[in-house]
């Protein structure tokens, strides 16, 4: 009650009206500090009044000293949070006569003009919109009286380029309105000191932290399949294991009034939602690819209890108010401790209520990982925050922004502004000069000795690049068998995983990539899931080094103690038994168990599986290194796939133990230069280069990574653009720091490397090879594929044209063909035409009339004659073959000669269509 007594009477009156009698712990701690004008970082669980802890003392001080213009700036990472906060603050706005408004990308022109003419007292906005208004002539004036800046969900910004941009944005704002108070809010932070420096730089700041685990009930379950799951499996076209998980979620839903079901990817959200629709469950869906209208409707329907559950991704991880949440379910391991705490914290989202969460795990790896994360969450062992240190593309954009702010500025002054940002505190003068010189050469600002300033291109470049989030293309995916659109894939996944011949899992089913171009990916259904990459792989949250290492340590304990090793972990007996089953089978086969101190290299067929419990990024680093070395050694490409616990190498020929042993002898200091050189040729590098170069203003916005970009990359090699691409890959995709720890451990013999050759994959290797058979349809026999192909072909409309009399032609669906005779003259010389009917008929009539034809027209005549001869010789089978996509008379002839029956005919047609899809781009 003490902190509330420090507030003005009018604020205490509103608190009384709202029924708030005593402050929460975070309010008790924060209100006095903010009233003393101190910079603070507030860390507390969701739902215990952090927002009010920050705003009540701010409102108190504002009422004491009202100023013209904007006094309070409230920054959130999401527009949805802006909307939410505006609704929550409406009561305070009316009662205290404080004008509050929102401004972001969706704000209408009318509302922007209104804000320019009559600015609000408090502006709620996003980091990008702050960038937009900083150089604005009118809004800049309104920002000069800023006294308070609140950054909500600060953990969401601290680690990425949005945060790096915001950190300089705050320093630019400091040039306008110096010494404003800075307040950061977050539910969970692993490195509070680092995040406090991100917010305040070298200024004094106080960290106020309330335990994140409040009262938490947390459990990991792998449901035991039951008899009734067979009926569910048949109904939703899924396996028994997947059906048991869905049934368990439905059971938990029936015993709770409301639930959030978190998944790690948008694809999985769509799959679960579609399965629940079939089962008749009341579950909505919420993820970042859905339109704003759809997301708002889902939030509203859940809040008003029209929906009992929402299946969601990280889009609902933050503090968007969706009402009371009884339980949170996490489908599959959340992969990071911080994420689990953030998600589970959404339940009991009211003061004094318990958080309740269940992780529904899938396989042995998933169970162990989920148990480790759940236990570490209860112990509040959070991942450390890793700032995005001095990104050059952000620096380039902010230098142009500073030029717009000042018109003309000295290099020393600009350097001082940039260096005040903790993210750029290690920036060297030489780096600063190189980026400045590049911007000058691109015409984005002018440079004159010790000063620089805005150029003609500055405004356009600056406002086109307000967002650091890549503007990704999307690719249509088409089934070549049915010619139907399967869905859409994001560019990030396509760049990393999609090549002709690769297996992917998409829309809950396995497919082989036949071909791809700049707009479309052609795929065919297959019944093979081994090694298939799921389309959500690009979205998957990386498993940290420490989490994977703890899973490895636990494996080692299980190998010695069995089930007793899991006594202190939150899971039922059945789940624990399943977690240990693969390890027991491994031991039974006399195969060494890989753990945190033991790498096992397993060789079978053309595969090498390196079992390494070191997390997603370390395994990517080691895997890319090994793949590069083997490719150079063998003179042929070696395929690579990784997860947090294994590196899978697939070579065109068998690899020896000696070859693999040599790979581990590489000097760690050679890894970074080796990868830097090899990455330049990778699709990932090209894709990242395009986005970084766009952010520098070096290439046009519509350029794609599939364009002829290699020459541009060569031209910029050694430049800040090239270096930033490598920095981004080494931060986002790889982990050199912890890879060094692994190689030092091997060198010091703290980590043992053992090699085994097997006839077939070990139980733990199988987990990696088949990990993605998740909610995948049961095996599809080839006859199902052929059935779909046949249906499409017989439904196709073609034209028959008589070459004998040239007076009769008619359009038919293939299935409706009866007698293959001309209705005019009775001849059987009928050509199959699949397009440009009238034009082709005209060409043939001119040929019969002995008129002059072009070379291409003569070729068309030969094709029509060959087509008619096939119909004459093979009847309806010839029509079927020629109705296929990309199959002309020449290919149809080969197909017909090789086919002894209808099944063989369709198999040969299928192969011909695949070949056409693969090669079409070379001759189409």
Phi, psi and omega in degrees: 000336186303314184293325177298329182292343180280347185274160181296153182305320182294329177286318178298326179295316179294319177302318180295318178298323181279353177087014178272108185266326180221149181288153172283172182303316183290326177292320178300321182282321190277319188304311180299321182293318181290324176297334179274009177067032179266145170288133181222150171245116182260123179237116182201159180299159175297141170087015177239026168085033177298317183301314179293327178301325179276315190279328182300311177292330176294314178300320180302311182288327178295317180297333179283331185218074178291137179231163173285154179083193183273126179259327185238126176245122182243114186251128175234156181283346186231142175298325180298323177292325176300310180301314183299314182294320180301316179297317182293328185269356184302318181300312180297320180303312182291315186290326185256001180057048176248120180283122181238134180219159177251143173218120173207192186302333182271356182294131184293158178299322179299314181293325178295318178298319180299316179293325179293320181284319182225086186295147177286166174284326180231126179248124177261127187209183178248165178302322182293320181289328173301317178300322183291325185268344182303314181271357183295135186302313184278310184296328177304320179295321181291337181278350186292340181257016177302129177247333186223133172235123177250129175248109182272152180049049188297332179299331182290338184257331192301328189266353185241184184289335174300318180292319178300318179295317180298321184298321175286324177304319179293326177289325175294321177296324179297331176291331179275314186228080190293151173063036172286157181279137182247130181228125178249142179237136176203147176279321185216129177218131179276333181229076185302322181297318180294317181292326177295324177289324175303320182284316191247355184066226180270004179290159179289137180211143181253135178260123178244118188232130174247139184310135183278345188271000186019226171259116187234132174247115189226133182216151176248131181228139165240100188302141176281126178301140179239170180303318184294344181291337178297318179295320178296317181302316179294323183290321185254009178057048180229168177286170184294319180299311180298320181296323179294325178292318179294321178297319180295320177299317179298321178297315180295324177297318184292336181260006177227155185277333180204147183210143165257131178248104182274137172234166186270346183219157178296321180301315180293326177299316180294318181297311180298317181299318181294321179294319180292328176298317179298322181280355178078020179278147181273082182230125176270181182224144184212111173207171192291340181277348178282153180295159179301320181298317181295318180295316180297319179297319179296317178299315182295314182295326178288318182295324181269007175068020170290328175248137180273334183219151172236126174269122190216162174256203180297352179301336178247015180289325183278186193277029177299130184280112176243021178088196184285135179237119185283317183212148173246129174250139177245116181273113187075162180306138178284351173074339177220143181296315182303317181295318180298314180298318180298317184286311180297328179298345178289336178276158186057035187286049177211152183301131175088354181264150181279141172275133182232126182218147176229130173262121177266106185267165188247310183224185186300315177301313184297319180296309182300316180298315180296320180294317178299313181295318180298317180293318180292330176295317179295329179270002181056040174269089187268155175294146176287146176281139178239107181291152176274095191287125175035061176294127186292326181292323175294318178302315180301311182297319182287330175295320176293321176300317178296321177299321178290323179298316189256341187080304177218137183209150177283150179299322182295321179293315179298318179298321179294319178298312182299314185292340177294333175290127182298328179298329183251015184294337180266006181296131178269153179303320182296321177295316178303313182296320181296317179293319179299316180296321178296316179298322178296317181293333178274356179075021183269345168201166177257151184229126184220093180064245184266003182236157170216167182197180184288146178244180181301320184280352189301310184300310183300311181299314185299312185283338176283345185236033178296327182264136175269356181281126182302138176272097190271143170285165173232147184243131174286139178248124183238136176281117184288343180284310183263348185065016179271150173286129180270326181162204185229136177247145177284152181300322183301319179290317182301315181300317188274332192230346189261111172219155179306131179095341180291148174264133176229159173247125185214136182054037175076016181216154179275143180220152170255133178285125179267313178198165174212149172227199186288347183237332194220147174241125177263132182228161173231144179290144177225169178251016183253128178244351181298121179079000180291140180262127180285148184292353176265003184302321180296335181270341188304138178287130180291139176279125183293159179306313184292321179294312180297321178297321178292323175298318177299315178300319180294322175303314180300320179292321178297320180301329181266314189258346185069218184300333182300335180296341185257012184305323186265015183253143187279083178204158179280170185298316181300315180297318180295320178298318178296321180298328183268348189298316182295321180293320177298316179297322178301311181295320181300328180273008180060036176257133180301142179272120177288137177217197185291342180243016188212107175266130177244125178256117187248125182247130173205144184046232179260018182256147165233121177251115178265106180280110184220114185272067186232011174093165187300310188286322177296316180295325174297319181296310180294317182299314179296323178296310181297317180299318179296315181295317180293320179300317179294321182290317185272342183074016179212154186293138176246118183287148183227135165218147185224153163225193186288345188236358180201154175242124183248119178249131181238112185254153176298337176223165185299139178261143181266162177298323181294319177300316181291323180299320181297327182299323183285351181271358182299138175291126183306323183298343180273347186294312182298310178297325179297312180292321179302320180287315184286329182297330182306330182270352186279148176301323180302316180296315181300317181296313179296320181301315180302315183290320179292317180297324176296318180293336175276349184077019184274335177226161184292156183296333186267005180286138178248161181294341180275352176293175179285077189265346186302319181293324179294319178299314178302319182296328183259007179301134182087353181273168175302330178296308181301315182295324180293324178299313179297317178302317182295317179295316181294334177274311188279327189247338187233173181211091182288323184301310182280335173297321178300319178300320181294312183292327175293322177297320178294315181297320181276003181064021172281333177245126181266138176245125183234146184240136176223142173250132184232162176281329182215164183299144177289166178304321180283333175289321178304323179303318180285321183289331183241020184295341188258015176276044188269121184049036178271145179302152178301164184308135179259118175291154182299332181297331177294321178294315180296325179297317179295320179297314181299317180301315181296316184293315183290339177276353184284143177265127176233170178243135172256135183228126182281120179276350182281305181261341182058015182254351184236135171210151180204150181262134182222154161278141185305320183293341183266000181291133177248255181279130181269071180225147176293129181287349181263310185244352178082001181285159180256008181278076185251122177270142176270119178250135183245007180174162181050046187306303186299321180297316181294318178299318180298318179299316183291322178295322178293325177297315180294330180275006178061032176279159180292135179238152175284169180301315181294325179292322177297322178295322178296321178298314179299320179297316180296320179294318178296320179298313181295322178297322178295317179297319179297321184276321189246356177065221187298329179301325179293324178293316179302311182299317183283347177280349181288158183287125176077012181253110176262184183303322183295312179291320180301323180297315179297319180298313184292320180297323185275357186254125180262342179210179185297319181299316179296322179303311182290328176296317180292322177297317180302314179297319180297319179294321178298314180299319179297314182298323181289322189257353187305323184294339182278338184225356183294000000 
